[in-house]
Amino acid sequence: MGEFIDAVAIAVKAGIGFQAVFLALLAIGINMQFGYAGLLNFGQIAFALLGAYGIAISVSQWGLDFWVGVLIGLVAAVVLALLLGLPTLRLRADYLAIATIAAAEGLRLLFRSVSATPVTNGSRGISGFNRQFVELAPWDTGRRYSLLGTFWSGADLWVAAVGWTLVALASLLVWGLVRSPWGRVVKSIREDEDAVRALGKNVYVYKMQALVLGGIFGALGGMIYAVGTGSTTPDQYQNANTFLAYAALILGGAARVLGPVVGAMLMYFIIQFADSGLRSLIENGVIPAGLLSTTDVAQIRFVIIGLGLILLLVFRPQGIFGDRREVMLDAR
């Protein structure tokens, strides 16, 4: 019983840690693009990469102030959104999907390439750029604090507190936007963009605005992850993270303000609980070591999660809070 409680406590910590914040901000951005505007962005992690490296390169390589690095990361995300949207948003939805997934992988390979090593430090990455941010904490970051049955370092607690504040502000912004005239136009574009165009609205501009806004949320997620880990490498920002964010969005419910937030928290809770639970069962002999070893748990937990998502899509494709109509995308 004690081991079960410990596993739950560890899973709760994962569900409210800065990694969950990272996933939540990625999913909020995708929700703005896919859930409300109907844009298939399969390269959300590229915006996170630019946000993280905007800070890392500015502080460690160029000697600039931390907040200048934040601004550079956000501007880089806006520029990427414009570069991706300009040639694709007048076309069918699948062209944007192809362009974004290719751009995300291309940027990752570029940042880890030999030619980019003088700036990005290649596959070794950059570290030691979060000191100014950590020093802003109102408590002692060198201490360990007890919270919900687990121990947190002061720095991790500070990053999580700032991260969830950003999530709350982002959710509030989305809530206001989708209830405004702008939001009603964007949701109408998702349903039938030809009808919106016939009413005299510039569909292209509205799509671009949704893409840029979602990219900014993704960049903020990358920044939180970077300052939380204190380092950044290109391989931390693989396309698998984008699809994990989509899974969190589907779990919580698309086109719902709190859908991506709750989905991200549950996703990390389930991942960590599956990991801790399987390891506990193996160590106690409930699962024979010959059948499953502790080294296999990292892969098996995602198989279990994948099966759960398949069942979710079969029996409740709209997610926990969603509406089935919100996931019926007409990709034209």
TACORVEN-V85483 format. One record per pair of residues at least 24 apart in sequence whose C-alpha atoms are under 6 Angstrom apart, sorted by the first residue. I is the first residue (numbers start at 1). J is the second residue. D is the distance in whole Angstrom. If there is no record, write none. Layout:
i: [I & I]
j: [J & J]
d: [D & D]
This chain:
i: [7 & 7 & 9 & 11 & 11 & 11 & 12 & 14 & 14 & 15 & 15 & 15 & 17 & 18 & 20 & 20 & 21 & 22 & 22 & 23 & 23 & 24 & 24 & 24 & 25 & 25 & 25 & 26 & 27 & 27 & 27 & 28 & 29 & 29 & 29 & 32 & 33 & 33 & 33 & 35 & 35 & 36 & 36 & 37 & 37 & 37 & 38 & 40 & 41 & 41 & 42 & 42 & 42 & 43 & 43 & 43 & 44 & 45 & 45 & 46 & 47 & 47 & 47 & 47 & 48 & 48 & 48 & 48 & 49 & 49 & 51 & 51 & 51 & 52 & 52 & 52 & 56 & 59 & 60 & 77 & 78 & 81 & 92 & 93 & 93 & 108 & 112 & 125 & 125 & 126 & 126 & 127 & 127 & 130 & 130 & 159 & 250 & 251 & 252 & 252 & 252 & 253 & 253 & 253 & 253 & 253 & 254 & 274]
j: [273 & 276 & 149 & 269 & 272 & 273 & 269 & 268 & 269 & 265 & 268 & 269 & 160 & 160 & 264 & 265 & 163 & 221 & 225 & 245 & 264 & 260 & 261 & 264 & 217 & 218 & 221 & 218 & 245 & 249 & 260 & 260 & 214 & 217 & 218 & 214 & 210 & 211 & 214 & 254 & 255 & 187 & 255 & 186 & 187 & 190 & 190 & 97 & 97 & 100 & 97 & 100 & 101 & 100 & 101 & 104 & 242 & 237 & 242 & 104 & 77 & 215 & 218 & 219 & 218 & 219 & 221 & 222 & 222 & 237 & 219 & 222 & 223 & 222 & 223 & 226 & 129 & 129 & 129 & 215 & 212 & 212 & 332 & 331 & 332 & 234 & 234 & 232 & 233 & 231 & 232 & 230 & 231 & 227 & 230 & 228 & 319 & 319 & 319 & 320 & 321 & 318 & 319 & 320 & 321 & 322 & 322 & 301]
d: [6 & 5 & 6 & 5 & 5 & 5 & 6 & 6 & 6 & 4 & 5 & 5 & 6 & 5 & 6 & 6 & 6 & 4 & 6 & 6 & 6 & 6 & 5 & 5 & 6 & 6 & 5 & 5 & 5 & 6 & 5 & 6 & 4 & 5 & 6 & 6 & 6 & 6 & 6 & 5 & 4 & 5 & 5 & 5 & 6 & 5 & 5 & 5 & 5 & 6 & 5 & 6 & 5 & 4 & 4 & 5 & 6 & 6 & 6 & 5 & 5 & 6 & 5 & 5 & 5 & 4 & 6 & 4 & 6 & 6 & 4 & 5 & 5 & 5 & 5 & 5 & 6 & 6 & 6 & 6 & 6 & 5 & 5 & 5 & 6 & 5 & 6 & 5 & 4 & 6 & 5 & 6 & 4 & 5 & 6 & 6 & 5 & 5 & 5 & 5 & 6 & 6 & 4 & 6 & 5 & 4 & 6 & 6]
